[in-house]
Amino acid sequence: MEGVQNIPPNADKGRMMKAKARNGHFKKYFQFHEGGFALNFLRVLFCFVFILILFSLFTFRLSLFSIQPTLPFLYAYEWKQAIEKRTWSFPKDHGSHPEYRTEWWYFTGNLKDETNKRYGYQLTFFRQGIEHPVTKDVKPTSNGNPWSVRDIYLGHFAVVDVEKKHFWYIDRTSRKGPGLAHADTKTMDVHILNWSARMDNNTIFLYARHKDMEINLELIPKKPVVLHGKNGLSKKGPANGQSSYYYSFTDIKTSGTLKTPSNINTIRVKGTSWFDHEFGSNQLTSEQVGWDWFSIHLSDGRDVMVYIIRRKDGMIEAASSGTLIEKNGSSRHLEMTDIKLDVLERWKSPKTIGLYPAKWRMKVPSSNIDITIYPSVANQELITASSTGVTYWEGAVEGQGLSNGKPVSIVGYVELTGYADSLEGLF
């Protein structure tokens, strides 16, 4: 019959005998004079302490942007350093370089819609190495395991509506894994979830979407690759290896679509983008608090990149430098002595109380450049607690001035770090 269980004879008697046996076992187990409870308590305590030590070591190792520990039992060998001049090979060098600890693919752009309303965007992919690469003596624990934490991938995505003075951003973090994050080593093909940058022949395809923010862009470089520093070896300080390998596409024809939270419909846009690719293992020291980075397009076809590294003592790092790119694609390295940069105004963040430069006069006398630069929108500050943990200002800028004695207008992007919190050797 349904609902009636078939219970065997003497079932109650059997249950009583089993319960009695269990009670006797537990009584013996917890008797101190027989050593049962005390011995097993020590075993549990030992296991707990051992697990705690392993967890501490693991979380210590996963401090993404901290200075790597030098204890020999934790790290048997070092990451590869940017020291010697590099023999570049494209398109391979557009891809990932996992033998170096830190790497980023950085896209920014100044765009207009069909009615000449202005927008800007930033899409950045970071790769931070967690486990050292393979050497002839050491094999990585992640070998063959798609879920192992060999690298951490981080991303920043921002859009600015210049006319409406609105700025939106989002940041995210992922590990490598099926459908999560990846960076190819043979060409530019990097993604974090549904954010991606992929190069096919001479065209770069960018896509990123988060809720009502979206870009879907095609980028075609108009000038050849620009190698910064000395053949792409960009010094960041006086120490050996305190450098990165750094190149750019500085003038990129851009077209596609964009969406913002303040627009219901997809907007067709076109304009100019800038792409930076940089990788290294030991760029900043604890004496360096941040940098000011400029990517500027002049209306006469010239482009200027400048980075200024600031020290704790208020001085500018002597290794700070720049690059001038002419309309025909030729380029020239600029030493710090070639550049004069004056801060004319400042802006205070209402969220972080960080005090940022907000207007500059930049002179490059040897190239007959004298321009004034200012933000298109004051508040373009990113607080990236979900990824790098760095608070910084990165935004669209504009301005005007003189180039070779003739009036020019400018657009571009500026990045300001270390004003709300110090970087102090994080990269």
N, C-alpha and C positions, 0 to 999 in steps of 0.2 A: 504494500500500500504506500501511496505517496505520503511523505511527511513523517514516516515511521522508520527509525534506524534499527538495523538488526544488531543487537548487542549480544555477544556470546556469553554463555554461562560462566559464572565465577569471575566476571570482569571486575567487580568491585574488590574482590579478594586480591586479584592480581595488581590492581592499582595501589592498594594499601601496602603490599610487599615492596613495590618499586619506590613508593614514597619513603618508606622506612629506610630502604637502602640509601636513597639520596640524602636523607637527613643525617645518616651515620657518616657518609662521605664528607658532607659539608662540615659536620662537627669536628671531624678529624683534620680537615683542611685548615680550619681557622684556629686550631689549638696552637698557642705560642710555644708551649713546652715541646711540641713536636717539630717546631720550626716551619710549619706550613704557611701561615699568614705572613710572618716576618720575612721569610725567604721570597715569597711571591711579591710582597710589597716592594722589596729591594729590586726585584726584577723589573717590575712596572716602573719604578722610579728611574732606574738606569735607562730603560727604553725611552722614557719621556725626555730625559736630559739629552740622550743621543739624538733624538728627532729634533729637539730644539736647536742643538748645535748645527745639524745639517741644514735646517731651515734658515738659520742666521747666515750661514755661509752662502746659501743660495740667494737670499735676498740681497746680501752684500754684493754679490757678483752681478745682480741685475739692476744695480743703480746705474741708470742709463747714461747719464751725462756727468758722472763723477769721475775724478781722477782714478785711473786703474790702480789697484793695489799692487805692490811690488813683492809681496811675500812669496818665496819660491815654491812653497807647497800649494799655492793657489794657481800660479801662472808659471809654466815651464819655459815659456818663450814669449817674445814681444810681437806686437803688430808691426807690419811693414811701415817704414817711415818715408815721408816725402823728402828726400835728400838730394838725389842726383837728377840731372836733366832727364826728361822722359822722352822716349821715342814713341810718338803718338801714332795711333792707327784707328782710323774711322771707317766704318761705323762702330767697330768694336768698342772703342773708348766712350761711346755714348752710353754703354751698358754699365753694369755694376762692377765694382772692384772689391771683392770681399776680403782681400788680403789687407785692406786698410780699415781702420775702426769706424770712421765716420764718413758719410757720403750724403750729398743731397743733389736733387734735380729741382731747379728753382725757375718757375715761370711767373712773369708779371706782364701786364699789358694795359695800354690806354686805348679805349674803344669809343666809337660813336655809333648811334643808330641812324636810321634813314632821315631823321629830322635834326641831326647833329647834336642830340643830347648825349652827354658824355658819361662814360662808365670806366671802371677799372677792375682788374681782377688779379688775384694771386693764387697760384696752386703750387704747393711745395711738397715734395716727397723726401723723407729722410730715411736713411738706413743706418742703424747703430749696431755695430758688431758686439755680440755678447760672448760667443765662444770663438776662440782663436782659430785661424785657418790651419789647414793641413801643412805639416812639414814632414821631412823624411823620417823624423824620429817620433813624431806624435800624431796620432790619428784622432779626429774629432769624435766626440760621443754622438754627434748628430748624424753620422754617416749612415745614409740609407733610411733615415727616419723622417718622414715628411712633417711630423709634429714637433720635432726638436727645436729648441730656441737657439738657433744659430745666429739670427739677426732679429732685431726689433724694427718694425717699420712704423713711421709716424708721418702724419700729413696735416697740412694747414690749407684751408680753402677760405678765401675772402672775396667779397664783391662790394664795390662802392658805387652808389648812384650820386654823381657829382651834382646834378641839378637839384635833387631833393635833399642833399646833404645826409644821406643814409649810408650806414656801413654795417655789413653783416659778416660774421666769420664763424667757422667751426673747426675744431681739431679732433684728430682721432689717432688711435694706436692699434696696431695689430701685429701678430706674429706670422711667420711664414706657415702656410698650411693650405690644404686644398681649398681654393676659392677665397683665401683670405688676403695674402700679400705676397708679392714676388718682384724680383728685379732680375732681368735676364743679363747674362754676362757677355753676350755677343752683339747686342744692339740695344737701342733705347726701347725698352718695354717694361715699364714699372707700373704696378697698381697696388692700391690699398682698398680692398672691398670694391666699391663701384666708382672709385676715382682712378684714372689711368692716364698715362702718357705713352704713346706708341709712335715710333717713327717707321715710315714705309717709304723707301727711296729718299726723296728730299722733302717729304711732308711729315709734319708732326701732328698727331691727332690727340687732342686733349678732351677729356670728359670728366665731369664731376657733378654730383647732385646730392643735395641734402635738403629734404623737405621742399620749400619753395625757392631754394637757390640752385641754379644750374648753369653750367657752361658746356657748350659743345662746339669746339673750335678746330679749325684747320690752320696750321702755321707753316709758312714757307719762307725759309731764310733767304734774305736778299743779299747778304754779304757772307763771305766764308767764315769759318771758325776763327775766333780771336783767342790767341794764347796770352794769358796775362803773366806778369812778372817776367822771368827769363825763360822763354820757351815753355811757358805753362807752369813753371815752378814759382809759386807765389809765397814770398816770405811773410811771416806774421810776427817774427821776433828774432832776437839775436842767436838763440840756441840752435844747435845742430838738430835738424828734423822739425823745427818749429815752423812748418810750412805746409802748404797743400798744393795739389795739382789742380789748376783752375783754368777753365776756358769758357767761352760764351758764344752764342749767336746773339748779336746785339741789335740787329735790325731785321725783324721778322714780320712779313706781311700776314695779317691775321683776319680771318672771316669766320662767320658762324652765327650761333645763337646764344642768347643769355636770358636767364630768368632771375628775378629778384622777388623777395616777399612783398614788395609794394607794387608789383606789376602782375596782373592776372595772365596776360598773354606772353608768349615767347617773343623776344625782341631780336631782330636781325641786326648784327653789328659787324663792324670792320675797323681795323686800326693797326697798331704796331705793338709787337710783344718783344720781350727780352728773355733769353734763357741762359742761366748759369748752371754749370756742373762743376762740382768741387768735391775732392776726396783727400783724406789724410788721416793721421792718427794722433797728432800732438801739436795742435795749432796754437792754443792760447795757454798762458801761464796764470798762476794765482795773482800775479801783479797786474794783469790786464782785466779791466772791468767791463769792457764792451766795445762796440764799434758803430760807426756811422758809415753807411754804404749808399752810394748814389749810382743809379743807372739813368742817364739823361740822353734824350734825343733832341738834337737841334734841328730847326726847320731847314737849314742849309744842307742837311744830309750827314752831318758829323754826329758821332756818339761819344759820350764820355762816361767812363767808369772810374769811381774814386772810392777807396775805403780808408777810413781813419780809425786806428785802434787806440783807445784811450787807456791810460795807466792809472793806478791807484793814487800816484803822487801828483795827478793833474796834468802830467806831460803827455805828449803824443808819441806813440811808438815810432821810432825812426824807420822801421820797415814798412810803415803805411805807404801806399802808393796808388797808382791809377793807370789807366790806359786811354789814349786818344785814338778813336777809329775814324778814319776819313771816309768821305762819301764813296770812294772807289774800293773800300774794304781794307786798305792798308792801315797798319796800326803802329803806334809808338808807345813805349813804356814811359810812364811819368813817375819820377821820384817824388818823395814828399817835398823836396825843395822846389819842385816845379809847380806846386799847388798852393794856393792861398785860399783858405775857407774861413769866413767870418760869420758868426751867428748873430742875426739881427733881432730876432724875436724868439720867445719861448711860449710853450703851451703846457698847462698843468692838467694832468688827468684827474677827473672827478672821482674815478674809481680807485686808482692806485696811488694818487698823489705824486706820481712820477712827473718830473719836470723835463720836458723834451724840447730840443731846438725846434723852431717852427718857421724860420725864415733864414735864408743863407745868401751870402754873396760869394760866388766861386770865381776865382781868377786862375787862368793858366796862361801867364804872360808869354811863354815861349810858343804858344799856339794861338795867340791873339784871341783868347776867350775871356769874356767878362759878363757873367750872367747872374741874375737873381732868381732864386728858387723858393717856392712856398707850397704848402699843402693845398690840394684841391678841396679837401674836407679836413677840418681840424682833428676830429676824433677818429683815428684809424688804428687804435691800440688793440692788440691781441693779448688775451690772458689765456695761455695754453695749458691749463691744469690737466687736461685729458691726454696730453702727449709729452712735449719736451719739458713742460713746467716753466718755460721762460715767458716772461711778460715783456713785450716789445711793441714798438710802433712801426708799422709797415704800410705805406700808402701811396696813392697817386699824388703826383706833384705837377706843377706847371710853373711858368715864368717867362722871362724875356731878358734880352741883353744884346751883346755884340759878339760876332764871330768874324774874324778877319776884317774888322771895321764895319761890318754891315749888320743891320738889325735882324734879330732872330727871335722866334718864339720857341718855347721848349715844353715838352711833356716828359714824364718818366716816373720812376719809383724811387723811394728812399726807405731804408731800413735803419732803425735806431734801437740798439740794444744796450742794456746796462744802466738805464735811467730809472727804471722802477725797481730793479734788483740787479745785483752784480752777477756777471757770468763767471768770473774768477776761475778760469781754467776748465770750464765745463766742456769745451770742444777741443 
